[in-house]
Amino acid sequence: MNKSKKIVLVGHFGVGKSSLIRRFVSNSFSNDYKVTIGVQILKREIEIDQKKITFIIWDIEGKEALQEIRPSYLLGTSAFIYVVDATRNATYLDFNNEIDYIKNNFPNIGLVSVANKSDLINEKDFRAEIAKQNLVIDFFTSAKSGENVDAIFEKLAINFLNE
């Protein structure tokens, strides 16, 4: 059995969406910052419990509000990965509103929240800060080191297999 699932990464520009995808798809990282214009689509197949899932991963250009994203990019989405930059609070100031927007407009679609660049922060202090703001982050990742990147997609794969 092989399932194919469209995953869309969303969040502000510069949070590391492209770097997370590059780490997951080709296990590489580059310090060179290249702005995504429009959308870039990559894929990777993984196997969980002897079942294969192909992720079609849409890397959408960073926007300050999800409402600014071209609606056609979101059609057929199986899950969203909402990414913030743990080093820049401007990328998560409107976090709860953005998460609510996804839940209200795409109620039957999976959603995972990610704080990227965890290698550049004191995670204990960051957790305390987001707790004060009532933010719920599912994964703390580092595209640079690879920390928890595969775990995001493994969690999604398990959820898809249990559908």
N, C-alpha and C positions, 0 to 999 in steps of 0.2 A: 504494500500500500504506500503510495506516495501522495502527499498533500502539498499543494503550493499555496503560500500565504503572502499577501502584500503587507509589508510593514512600513510605516511612514514615521520618519524621525522629524520632530518639530521642535522649535525653540528659537530663541534669539540668535542673531548672527554671532559667530565666534565662540559658541559654547562647546564646540568640538564634535558636532554631529558627523561631519565627514571623517574626522579622525577615528571616531568610534566604529564607523562602518568599515573603514580601511583596516582597522585592527581586526575586526571580526572576519571580513572576507579574505584578506591576504596576510593577516598577522604581521602587519607592518605599521610603522609610524614615521611621520616626517614633521620636522619643526617648521617647514615652509608652510605658511598660511595662504591658502587659495580660497577666495570667496566662491561659494556655489551660486551660480546664476541660474534661476529656474529650478530644474530638478536634474539629479543624476540618479540613475538606476543601476544597481548592482545585485548580484544574486549569489547565494551559497546554499548548498544542501547539507543538512546534518542528519544524523541518525540517532534516534532515541528509542530504546527498547526494540531494536531491530525494525523500526519503522522510520521511513525517510520523510523529511519535510524540506521543501525548497522554499527559502525565504527570498522574495522579490523585495528588495529594500530600496525605498524611495528616500533620497536625501534631498529635502526641500530647502531652498534658500531661506536663510534666517529672516524672520519677521518679528516685529515687536508685539504683534497681536495675531492670533490665529485667524481672525476674521479677514485678514489681508491676504491669506493664501488662496490661490486660484482654486475654486471648488472642484474642478475637474481632476486636480491632483489627488483629491481625497476619495474619489469614487472607488469602491471595491476594496477599501482598506480593511484588513483583518485585525490589525492592532496598531496603536500609536505608541511611540516612545517619546516622551516629553523630556527634553534635555535642558538642564540649567548648568551654568558655570559656577562651581563652588567658590571661585575666587572673585566673582563679580555679582554683588547683590542686586544690581539693576536687572539681571537676567531672571531673578525669581521674585521680584517685588509684586508682580501680578500673577504669581503662580496659582493661587487658589481660584482666581477668576478664570484663568486659562483652563485649568483642570475641569472646572464646572462647565465651561463652554463645550469641551470635548464630551463630557458625560451627558449633557443635555442634548447635544446635536448628533451624537453617535452613541446612543445608549447601549447598543448590543456589541460594541467593539471593544476589544481588550485595550488596556492602558497601563503602561509602566512609566514611572517617573525616575529620572536618573540625575544625580549630581556628578558631573564629570570634573576632571582635574583634581581628584581627591589627593593626588600625590603632592599637590602644592599647598595644602591646608593642614591645619590641626583639626582632625576629624571630630574630636571631642568638643572643641569650641564651636565648630560649625553645627553639629547636632544640637547643641544648646541654643544656638541662634535660631535655627529653623523651628525648634520646639516652641520658642517664644512666639513665633509667627504662625503656629499651627500648620506647618507645612509637613506633608508626609512624602518622604523620598523612599522609593523602593530599593534603589541600588546606588552605592557610592562607587564610582568607576574612575579609572585612569586609562585613557586611550594610549598614553605614553608607555605605561608599564604593562598594560593589558588586564589590570586588576578588574575582576567582575564583568568584563565585557562579554565573554562567552556565557556567563551565568544569566544575563538578561535574555538572550535568545534561547537558552535551554529552558528557562521558565516559560517563555512564550510557547515553545514547542510542546512542552508537557501539557499546557493548557489547551492547545489545539488538538492534541491527541485524545484528550479527555472530553472533547465536544460530542 
